[in-house]
Amino acid sequence: MTRKKPGEWPVKRRPASAVDDEQRAQLAAERARFHVTLGSVRADLEEQPSPALVLAAGRRWTTAITAMADEIAQKRRRAG
C-alpha cells in the first residue's frame, strides 16, 4: 500500500452532507445580514452634507456599536 503525501493528487473530496448545507446556509445568511447592515450605515453616512458631518456620524455609529457590543458581552458574562 502506498501512501500519498499531503496535497498529492488525486484529492479525495468528502461528500456534501446536510450538516454542511445547513452551515453554508447559516453563513450565507450571516454574511447577507452584515452587508445589509453595513449598507444602511453607508447610506446614512452618504446623506451627510459635509465631510465634517460624515466623520461625526461615523463616530456616532462607532460609539453606538461599541456600546451595544459591551452590553451584550456583559450579559453573556453574567449568564455564564
N, C-alpha and C positions, 0 to 999 in steps of 0.2 A: 504494500500500500504506500503510495507516495503522497506526501503532504504538500499542499500548496503554500507558498509564502503569502503573508498578508498583502492584499492588493493585487495578487496574481489573478489572471483571467482563467476560466470564466468565474465571474462573481455570482454566487447563488443568491437570488432575491427571495426574501421570505414572502409568503402570500399575504396579501392585504386582508385584514380581519375587520370585523365590525367595530372592535375597540379602536383600531387605527382610524376608521372612518369617523367615529364619534369625536376622537381627539382632533382630527383635521377640521371637522365642522365647528367645534368649540373654538379652536384657534382662529379660524376664519371670522367667526362672529366677534371675537375679542378685537381682532385687527380692524374690522369694519367699524365697531363702536369707537375705537381710538381715532380713526380717521374722520369720522363724522364729528366727533367732539372737537378735534383739532381744527377741522374746517370751520366750526362755529366760532372758535376763538379767533381764527384768522379773519373771518368776516367782520367780527367786532372791531378788530384792530384796523382793518382797511376802511371802516366807516369813520375813523377819527380824522378830523380835518387838518391836523398839523403833525409834524414829526414829534414835537414835544408831547402832544396828547397821545400819540401812538405809544411812546415809551411809558407814559404814565399809566395807560390802560394795560400795557404789558406787565408792569409792576403790580397793578391791582390783581390781575389774573394769577400771577406768580404767588402773591400773598394768600389769595383765596385757596388756591390748590394746595399750597403747603399747609395751611391751617386745617383743611379737610383731611389731609394725609396724617397730620399729627393727631387729630381727633380719633380717626379710625384706628390708628396704631395703639393709642392709649386704651380704647375699648377692647381691643384684642388682647393686650397685655393683661388687663383686668380679668378678662374671661378665661385666661389660662394658657 
